[in-house]
């Protein structure tokens, strides 16, 4: 059985960064396979539990990125994109996001209304316990800093997102750790990319194990550091670019 509207997805690719998600990745792929997507790429970030094998059985293209880091896995996945892919979706491997909403997320891009669509994990749609206090605080702080520094009001740094390939190439992503989402959202503002948000549900991990990032104090602090430091670096670099652009030529 296929989902209505899948004919529009023949130039859409999904990239799934994954670290030890053998128990969850099959469920994600089963749902995505109903869309008839052009590419589903699983970027295996050094798994030791058979994630790569499970992803291959599920029909995904698997690429290995042993260097740990969310951004590193996403970037390596990007290197596998076919040349004529027009829209790229990023999605987590633990079923906390709802893959069945993919067509709704990419629709505004395919229709020409937006270039970046961020799935916003709004409180009313979040499952109890799906986001830790540290996650909620960090997200709130990050979007507040973006509003102060760049004048754009995001709701979330949600990992479930879609972006036009041309826009993704223009951003020229540099982060290889946990600043990936905030870098994309800030650079999209700076480049004048058309940005939209869609409220999406957010659930606890399907296997009910703690998140590898937010499930530990060390992981939360590490992710928080990268998000805030990336925000700070981009703020300073944006000020430098503005100064340089305001100087007279010659």
C-alpha positions in Angstrom: 0.0 0.0 0.0 1.3 3.4 -0.9 0.5 6.9 0.4 -1.5 9.3 -1.9 0.8 11.9 -3.4 3.9 9.7 -3.5 4.5 10.5 -7.2 5.7 13.9 -6.0 8.5 12.3 -4.0 10.5 10.8 -6.8 13.2 13.5 -6.3 13.1 13.5 -2.5 15.7 11.8 -0.3 15.7 11.1 3.4 18.9 11.0 5.5 18.8 9.2 8.8 21.8 9.5 11.1 21.9 6.4 13.3 24.0 5.2 16.3 23.0 1.8 17.7 19.4 1.9 16.5 19.0 -1.8 15.4 15.8 -2.1 17.5 14.2 1.0 15.9 15.5 1.5 12.4 13.3 -1.2 10.8 10.2 0.5 12.0 11.3 3.8 10.6 12.1 2.3 7.2 8.9 0.3 7.0 7.0 3.6 7.3 9.2 5.5 4.9 9.1 2.7 2.2 5.3 3.4 1.7 6.2 6.7 0.1 8.3 5.4 -2.8 11.1 7.9 -2.1 14.0 8.2 -4.5 16.6 7.6 -1.8 16.7 6.6 1.9 20.2 6.9 3.3 21.2 5.7 6.7 24.4 7.2 8.0 25.7 4.7 10.5 27.7 6.6 13.1 29.8 3.8 14.4 27.1 1.4 15.5 28.0 -1.9 17.2 24.6 -3.5 17.4 23.8 -4.4 13.8 22.1 -1.1 12.8 23.7 -1.2 9.4 22.6 -4.7 8.6 19.0 -3.9 9.8 19.0 -0.8 7.6 20.1 -2.7 4.5 17.5 -5.4 5.1 15.0 -2.5 5.3 16.0 -1.3 1.8 18.1 1.7 2.8 21.5 2.7 1.3 23.9 2.6 4.2 27.0 4.7 4.5 29.5 4.5 7.4 30.7 7.5 9.3 32.8 6.2 12.3 33.6 9.7 13.5 31.0 10.3 16.2 28.8 13.4 15.8 25.3 14.1 14.6 26.6 16.6 12.0 29.3 14.3 10.8 26.7 11.6 10.1 24.3 14.0 8.3 27.1 15.4 6.2 28.4 11.9 5.2 24.8 11.0 4.2 24.7 14.1 2.0 27.6 12.8 0.0 25.5 9.9 -1.2 22.7 12.1 -2.7 21.9 11.6 -6.4 22.6 14.7 -8.5 19.0 15.4 -9.3 17.6 15.2 -5.8 15.6 18.3 -5.2 14.5 18.0 -1.5 16.4 16.5 1.4 14.7 15.3 4.6 16.5 14.7 7.9 14.9 12.3 10.3 16.0 10.6 13.5 16.3 6.8 13.7 14.4 6.1 17.0 10.8 6.7 15.9 10.5 9.7 18.2 9.5 11.6 15.0 6.5 10.5 12.9 7.7 9.5 9.4 4.1 9.3 8.2 4.1 13.1 8.2 6.8 13.3 5.5 4.5 14.3 2.7 3.0 17.1 4.8 6.5 18.4 5.7 7.9 18.4 2.1 4.6 19.6 0.5 5.2 23.3 1.0 8.7 23.0 -0.5 7.4 21.0 -3.5 4.7 23.6 -4.0 7.2 26.4 -4.1 6.1 28.2 -0.9 9.2 27.5 1.3 12.8 26.3 1.0 13.2 25.0 4.6 10.5 23.4 6.7 11.2 22.6 10.4 9.1 20.1 12.3 8.4 22.0 15.5 7.9 19.7 18.6 5.2 21.8 20.2 4.2 21.1 23.8 0.7 20.2 23.0 1.8 17.4 20.7 4.7 16.0 22.8 4.4 12.7 24.5 5.0 12.9 28.3 8.7 12.3 29.0 9.7 12.6 25.3 11.9 15.7 26.0 13.9 16.2 29.1 14.0 19.4 31.1 17.5 20.1 29.7 16.2 19.6 26.1 13.3 22.0 26.7 15.5 24.6 28.3 18.2 24.3 25.7 15.7 24.6 22.8 14.0 27.6 24.4 17.3 29.3 25.0 18.6 28.6 21.5 15.5 30.0 19.7 15.6 33.0 22.0 19.2 33.7 21.0 18.3 33.4 17.4 15.4 35.9 17.8 17.7 38.3 19.6 20.6 37.9 17.2 18.9 37.5 13.8 15.3 38.8 14.4 13.6 35.5 13.4 11.2 33.6 15.7 11.6 29.8 15.5 9.6 27.5 17.8 12.1 24.7 17.9 15.4 23.1 16.6 13.5 20.0 15.7 15.5 17.2 14.0 12.7 16.3 11.6 13.2 18.8 8.8 13.1 19.2 5.0 15.2 21.6 2.9 15.5 22.3 -0.8 18.7 20.8 -2.1 19.8 24.1 -3.7 19.4 25.9 -0.3 21.3 23.1 1.5 24.2 23.5 -0.9 24.1 27.3 -0.5 24.3 27.0 3.3 27.5 24.9 3.0 27.1 23.1 6.3 30.2 23.2 8.5 29.2 21.7 11.8 30.1 18.0 12.4 28.9 17.7 16.0 25.6 18.8 17.6 25.4 22.3 16.2 24.0 21.0 12.9 20.4 22.0 13.4 21.1 25.5 14.7 23.7 26.2 12.0 21.2 25.3 9.3 18.5 27.5 10.8 20.7 30.5 11.4 22.4 30.4 8.0 18.9 30.0 6.4 18.0 33.4 7.9 21.2 35.0 6.8 20.8 33.7 3.2 17.2 34.8 2.9 15.9 31.3 2.5 12.2 31.0 2.8 11.5 29.3 6.2 8.4 27.6 7.4 7.5 25.5 10.5 5.0 22.7 10.9 3.8 21.5 14.4 4.7 17.8 14.7 4.2 15.2 17.5 7.2 13.9 19.4 7.3 10.6 21.2 9.5 8.7 23.5 12.0 6.4 21.8 10.3 3.3 20.4 12.6 1.0 22.5 12.1 3.1 25.6 15.8 3.4 26.3 17.3 6.7 27.2 18.4 9.1 24.5 22.2 8.8 23.8 22.4 12.6 23.9 19.7 14.0 26.2 19.4 10.8 28.3 22.6 11.5 30.2 24.0 14.6 32.0 27.2 14.4 30.0 25.4 14.1 26.7 23.1 17.0 27.5 26.0 19.2 28.5 28.0 18.3 25.4 25.0 19.0 23.0 24.3 22.2 24.8 27.8 23.4 24.5 27.9 22.7 20.8 24.6 24.4 20.1 25.4 27.5 22.1 29.0 27.7 20.8 27.8 27.4 17.2 25.3 30.2 17.8 28.0 32.4 19.2 30.4 31.7 16.3 27.8 32.4 13.7 26.8 35.7 15.5 30.4 36.9 15.5 31.0 35.9 11.9 27.7 37.6 10.8 28.9 40.8 12.4 32.2 40.5 10.6 30.5 39.9 7.3 28.3 43.0 7.8 31.3 45.1 8.6 33.1 43.9 5.5 30.1 44.5 3.3 29.6 48.1 4.6 33.2 49.1 3.7 33.6 51.0 0.5 35.1 49.0 -2.4 38.7 49.7 -3.2 
